Amino acid sequence: MGKIVARPESGKLFFDFRYRNKRCREQTTLDDSPANRRKLESILKKIEAEITLGTFDYASYFPSSPRANNFAPDTKREAAEVVRAQAETPLFADFVRDWLNEMRIQWRKSHITTVEGTLTNYLNPEFGEKEVGRITKKDILDFRASLAKVTTRSGKQLSTSRINRIMTPLRMILGEAANRYEFSSPYHGIKSLKVPRTDVEPLCKHPRFSCTAD
């Protein structure tokens, strides 16, 4: 975790962070003040996010630094590290088995049965053989779109609320996997489908009420 530090002799702020297992300290011309610290902390967060994603270009942030040449971009190597990290995540079906066992103590038996049915009928057939860290946002949206084409035994399409209930365990599973294996959940930013309002019958159509004109 990097930080913003002030030099005692000059009062100027500098970046202090680690990159490629080396400590990097880069001087700025900004004086130590709350506003300047907030500004540099915001930049530091962006730097660390890019380091995590493997897209950080040292020279673009510190072009005059002597370290810039030593840290020339190695996109292929850093991309490979990201892929390796993703490849270390388990298959969706394997992760779900452990996740469900952990959740049983929190849920009623009826809810467990419902979730098991959703996993068996929908989620595992679609995602079971995929590594949980490689599931993408497009995979999720394509799967949800495919549910709109599913027909029930009575020949009806799945309702919007039913589709949302199928998607809820998927959101929970990917969120938990993201926390455990330190990747960004692909479900982030996906909202539930809007459920149409059902028409409410007016009271005059109810058998217990009658409507009369004044």
N, C-alpha and C positions, 0 to 999 in steps of 0.2 A: 504494500500500500504506500503510494507516494505521498509527499507532503510539500507544503510551501513554507520556506524558512527565510528568516531575515538574517543578513550578515551583521554581526555586532558592530564591526568597524565602520560600515557605510550605511547601514539601515536599509539597504536595497534587498528586494526579495529575489529568491531563486528557487527553481524547481529541484526537487530531490526525489528521484524515483529509480526503479530497476527495470532494465531492458536487456534481454538475452543474458540473464544471470549476471549483469554488471550494474554497479551503482552509477547513476548518471546525475550530475549536478550542473544545471544550466542557469547562468546569471541573467537577470533582467535589469532594466533601467528604472523599474518602478519602486517608489518608496513604500515602506511598510505602513499600510493603512488598511482599515477594514474593507473599504471598497476595492482596493487593489488586490487584497487577499482573495476576496470573493471572485474577482475576475480571473485570477490565475488558477484558483481551485476549479473553476468551471472548465478551463482549458485542460487542466491536469486530468479531470474525469474523462474528457474526450480522448486524451492520449492513452489512458489506461484501457478504455473501451476498445480502441483501435489495436492496441497491443494484444488484447484478448482475442480479437477477431483475426489477427494476423495481417492487418492492413496498415499498420503504423509505418510512416516514412519519416525517419528522424530528420532528414534534411529539410523537409517541408515546414517543420516547426522551428528548427534551429539551423538555418542555412550557413551561418558563419561559425558554427561550432567545429572544432577540430575532430570531434567524434563523428561528425556526419559521414565522412568517408569510411570510417570503420564500420558504420551501421548502414551500409548501402542496402537498399531493399532486396530481399531474397524471397520474393512472393511465392515461388514454388515451394520452398522449404516451409514457410510459415503456413501456407495453405495445407500442406501435407500434415502438419502438426494438428491443425483443426480437424482434418478428416480422421486422423488417428484417435483424437479425443472422442469424436462421435462414434467411431467404430468400437470403442470400449463399452458402450452402453449395451444392455441386454436386449434380447428380442422382446417385442411388445407382449407376446403371450407369456413369456417367463416372468417379466416384471409384473404383469397383471396378477398372476397367481400369488406372488408374494404380497402385493398390495391388497388384494381382496382378503387374504388371511389376516392381515393387520387391521383391516377395517371391520371385520365381523363383530368384534367386541362392542363397537359403537352403534351398530344398526339392529333394527328389529329383523326377525326371521323373514317376514314378508318382504321387507326391502332388499334383503340379501338375495332372496329368490328372484326378485325383479331384476336386480343388477346382473345376476348370473345369466338370466335369460337374454339380457341385452348383450352381454359379452359373447355368449354362445351363438346367438343368431345374427349379430351385426358386427361387433367390433373385432373379435378375433378372426373371423373369415376375411376381413378387410386388412387388418394391420398386424395380425398375429406373427407373421414371419418377417416383419420389418424390424430393424433395430430402432428402439424407441427414440434414440437421439437423431435419427435420420428422417423421421416423419416431418413433412413440411406443411406449411399453411395451405398450399395448393392441394396436397393430399387430403387435408381435412375438408376443405371446401368442395372438392370433387366428390368425396364420400357423402357429404350432406346433400349435394345435388342429386346423387344417385338414389337417396332415400325417398325423394319426391316421386320417383318412378316405381317404387315398390307397391305392390297391391296385396291386400290382406286376403284371407280365405274367402271372405264375402265379396271379393272383387273390388273393394274400395281402396283408394290410395291412403297412405299414412297421413294423418292429420298433422298440422303444423306443431301442435302441442306434443304429439307423440314423437315427432322428429327431435324436438328440443329435449325431450326426456332421454332419448337415445344418445344425444350428444353430450349430455351433462357428465356421465361417467368418463367419457373420453377427455373432457376438459380437466377433470380432477386427476385422472391418470397422468396426463402429460404435464400438468402442473407439478405433481409430486415427483415425477421423474426428472423434470428440469431442476428442481431444488436439490435432489440427491446427486445428480451427475453434472451439475453446474453448466447447464446450457439454457438458452432462452426458449421458453415454451412457444411452439409454433401456434398455439391456440390464442396467444395474446392478441387482443384487438378484434377477435371474432365475437360478435354479439348474437344473442339468441334471435331466432326468427320471430317476427311480430305475429301474435296470435289474433286472428280476426275476432271482433266482438260478435257474440251470438245475439240474434234479435230477441228482444224480450216481448212476449205477447202482452198486449194491453189487457187490463183487467176485464174489459167487457167481453173478452173471448173466453174467460175462465168460467168453467161450469158453475162455480159457486157465486158468480157475480152476474148481474145483468145491467145493461146500460139503457137508460131511458132519456129521452130528450126532455129538456126543461119546458 
